[in-house]
Amino acid sequence: MGELVLDALGKRFGASVAVERVDLEVPQGQMVALLGPSGCGKTTTLRMVAGFVPPSAGRVLIAGKDVTRAPPHARDTGMVFQSYALFPHMSVAENVAFGLEMRRVGRADRDARTREALRLVRLEGLEDRLPRQLSGGQQQRVALARALVVNPAVFLLDEPLSNLDAKLRGEVRMEIRALQQRLGLTTLIVTHDQEEALTMADRLVVMERGRVRQVGTAEDLYERPADPFVAGFVGRCNLLEGALEAPGRFRAAGGEVLPCAAGPAPGGRSVLALRPEHIRIAPSTDGPARLRAATYLGAQTEYHAELGGTPLVVVRPTPGAEDPLRRILPGDAVSLSWDPSAARLLPAAPHDERGA
């Protein structure tokens, strides 16, 4: 049995369904990310695991023990909040030791464990400072140390990097992942940041409107999305509605016939999913497509093209000074091509799921 198990976990607030049903196992030492847009139910799920929100259905098991009705302090979890939630009047050491004090750990043991936790997050020498005297990254490390010091069976992270600037976020992200792997922490992290989830987690759980859409590794979700929502949420993706009119021939809603991977029997609505980096673009005197815009992004350039009535985003390595592609301008004719196996057919979502 996994270190953390969510068994048919659900939550309703009156008539509103916040989390429909989550079945998930997080093995010992693995990091799993709950990923999705605002309001998808990921934070509610995390708070049910932590004990701050009582579930309406299902169970939470930690190390085989049912803790569904146990209070937060009795769950053997350590949680890092989005706002850090540090006590402003307490020193760094006092903030870190607070959980141990609440658990009535003796002073000598408490001091030793606090020193070790601060060493793990590289905050030695700052024990006596107040939170306001620390940078954002240092405050984040204090919050991490406070969660780690209790030696939790399950480590919970609620949008832990959202308050940091982009550069610092990347650095702290790597530190958290390295620490989690070194200590073998069973970890559940909530994030809406795709890059954060893709680079940190062993597996991802994509949620939407309270439901789990797909569970898998970053490669599974990116290369083999289960539906158009996952394809569009995990990374960038061209999603074209239409139908398969013959094996390997997809007719888009605008009328264009596009090559694709072998799919189900022709007929019926479907969606063609094509990642921008899988499309080749080249100048053409009589190409069927037109360039609408090109954006320089350093090592890559993003091209917005239109094939008939179908818009497509293309991402390619930035061409060199002598490359003809460097000289194309908006309005120029271009040719677009891709390996048919890169264009995946996905089932079209029912009308009641597509929404506005």
N, C-alpha and C positions, 0 to 999 in steps of 0.2 A: 504494500500500500504506500502511496506517495506521502510525503511529509505534509502537504496541504491538499485537502480534497474538498471541492464544492460539489454538493450532491443536490441537483435540481433546485438550486438556490434562486429565490425570487422575491420581489418586493413590490407591493402596491401602496400607493398613497391615495386612499379613498378609491375612486373609480379609475384613477390613473395608474398605468403599469409602468414602473420605473425600470424594473428588471424582470423579464418574462421567465427565463429559466437559464441557469448557467450550470453546466456539468464540466468540471475541470479538475485535473490532477496535476499538481506541481511536485515532481520528485525532489528528493533531497539534493540540495546544492544547485538547483536550476533556477534561472531567472525567467519569469514569464511576464510579458507586458500586456496590459489591457489597453487597447488602442481604439480610438473612435472620436467622432465629433462631439462637441458640447451637447449634453443632454442624452447621450447614448446609454448611460447607466453604468459606466465604468467606475466612477467615484463612489456611487452608491454600493456597488459590488465590493469595492475595497473596504468601505466603512462597515459593511456587514461582516466581513472577515475580521476586522479589528474589534467589532463589538459595539460600535457607536450607533449603528442602525440595526434594529431587530428585523430579521427576515420575516416575510409573510408566508414563505414556504421553503422547504428544503433544509439542508444541514451544512454545517462547517465542521470539518474534522482536521485536527492538527496532531500529527504523529499517532493517528489511529483513535484519538480521543474526541468525542463529540463535545464541541465547545459552543454550540449554537446559542445556548442561553446563558453562557458564562459572561461575567462582566469583563470589560477590556483588560483590567489588571491581572485577571486570572487566565489569560489566553496564551501566555508565553510568546507574545509578539512584540516587536519593536517597530514604531512607526515614525516616519519623517513626514511632517506636514508641509503643504505647499507654502505656507507663510512662515515656516520654521517654528513658530510658537515658542520662542525663547522668553524666559522671564527677564524683563529689562533690569530689575533691581538685583538680580543674582549674577555672580561672576561666572566665567566660563566653567570653572571646576564645579561650582554649585549647580549650574544648569545640568551638566553631564551626570552628576551624582544624584539628581533629584529622584529618578526612578528607583535607584538602589535604596535610597532613604525611605521611600514609600513601601518598599518591600522589607524594611527593617533589617537590612544588611549591616553588619557591624562596622564600626568606623575604620578600623585598620583595613579590612577587606574592601570596603567602599573606596577608600583613598587609593589603594593599589589598583583596583579595577578602573577607576577614573583616570589614573595616570596612563594605564595601558591603552585605554580607549583614545585618549588625546594623542598618544604616540602613533596609533594606527592612522589617524587623520592628519598627522603632522602639525599639531598645535602645541607642542611642548614649549613652555616659556610664556604662554598666554593665559595661564590658569586664572590669574587675578583680574583680567580685564572684564569689563562689562560689554554686553552685546553692542551697544552704541559705539564702542571703540574699535569695532571690527569691520572689515570689509564684507561685502555680500558673500564672497566665496568662503571667508572664514566663518561667518555665521552659519552657512550651509554645513560646514564641517562640524561645528558644534552640535547641530541638530543630528547629524549622522552619528557622532560619538555618543550622544544621549540615547539613541536607539540601540546602538551596538553594545553599550556597557552592561545591559541586562542579559546578554547572551541569549537572544531570542531564538526560538525554534523557527520562526517565520519573520522575515524582514519585509515591512510594508513601506512603499514609497509613493506619495501622492503628489504628482507633478513636481518633483523635487528640484528641477532646474529652471522652472518658469520665471523666476525672479532675477536670473542672472543674465548678463549681456552675452552676445553670441560667442565671443572668444572664450570667456570664462566658462560658459556652458559646455563647450567642447572639452575643456581641460577637466572640469569636475566630472563630466560624464565618464571619461576614461578612468578617473580615479575611483569612482563608485564601482564600475565594472571590475576593475582589478582587485579592489577590496573584497567584493562579493565572491569572486572566484577564489581568492587566496584563503578566505575564511570558510568557503563552502556553504554560503548562506542560501537557504531556500527563500526566494524573493519574489514578491508580487509588486509590480510597478504600474502606476497609472500615468498615461501620457497621451496628449493629442499630437505630439511631435513625431512624425513618421521617421525622420532620421534618428532621433533618440531611440525609438523602439527598434529600428532595424539594426543599429550598431551595438545595442546593449543586451538585448534579450535573446535567450536560447529559443524561445517560442513566442508567438504573438497571438493574441485573441482579439479579432476585429469585431467590434460591437456597433450596432446601429439600432436606434429606437428600442433599446432594452433587450435586444436579441443578439445572440452570438451568430455572426455570419460565417466565420471561418477561423479555425485554429491550425497553426502550422509554423514552420520555420520561416525566416525572412525570405528564403529562396522559394519555398512553397507558395507563399502569398504573392510574391512578385511575378514569378514565372508561371504559376498555375493557379490563378485566382478562381474562386468558385463561382463568382457572379460579377456583374458590372460594378456593383458598389465597391467590392473589395478591390477590383482592378483600378478603379478611379481614386480610391482612397490611399492605397499603398503605392506610392510613387505616382508619376504622371503617366497618363495613358490616353490615347485617342480611342474614343468609344463611338462606334458608328452603328446606328440602327439600320436594320434591313432584313434580308432573308437570303438563305443559301438557295440559289436557283439551280445549281448543278455542283457535283463534287469539285471543290477547289475554286468555285466561282460564287462570290458574294455580291449581291446587288444592293448597294446602299440606298437609303431612302431618297437621295438626290438623283438616283438613276445610274450612277457609275458602277461598273463591274470591276471588282477588286479581287486579286488572288488571295487565297487563304488556306489554312491547314484543312485537311480532310475533317469533315464534321458529321453531324447527324444527317438523316435523310433530308433531301431538299424540301423546301416549303416551310412555312411557319415563321414567326418573328424570331429574330435572334440579334445578337450584338457582336460586332467584330471588334476585338481589343488588340491594339497595336501600340507598342511602346515607342516613344519618339526616337530613341537611340537606334531602333532597328530599321529606320527608314533612311535610304540613301537619296541624296539630292544632287542634281547636276544641272549646269546651264544647258539650255536647249533652244534652238531656233524655232522649233514647232512643237515643243512639249505641250502635253495636255493640261499642265498645271501652271499656276501663276504664283509668284512670290508676292506676299502681302507685306511682310516685315521681317527684318533680321536684327537680332539683339546680340551684341557681343558680351560674353560672360567670362572672358578670360580664356581658360583652356578650352571652353566650349562656346559654340554659337547656336542660338535658338532661332529657327526659321519658322515663320507662319506662312503656310501655303494654302492654296485652294485648288482642289481637283474637281472641276465642274462646279457643283454646288456643295461639295464636301470640304470643310476646313480640316487641315492636318497640321499638327505641331511636329517639327523635326529637330532633333538635337544631334549635332555632329561636332567632332573636334574642330577647333577653329582652324580654317585653312591658312596655309602659308602665303607669303606675299605674292608668289608666282602662280598660285592656284587660281584657275579661272573662276572658281566658286567665290573667290574673294571680291570679284567685280560685279556680281549680280546685284540688281537694284529692285526695289519694290515695283511691281508691274511687269517684270521680266518673265518670260516663259522658262519653266524648269521641268525637268523630268523627275519623277519620284518612283522608287522601286524598293522592294523588300523581298526577303526570302518568304515564300508562302507559309512555311512552318512557323514564322514569327507572328503571324496574324491568327489569333485564337478566336474561335467561335464560342460565345457564352450564351446561356439561356436568357432571353429577355425577361426582365422582372415583370410580374403581374402589374396591372394598372394601379391597383390599390397600394403597391409598395413604392411606386415611382414618385408619387406625390408631386408637390409644386416645387 
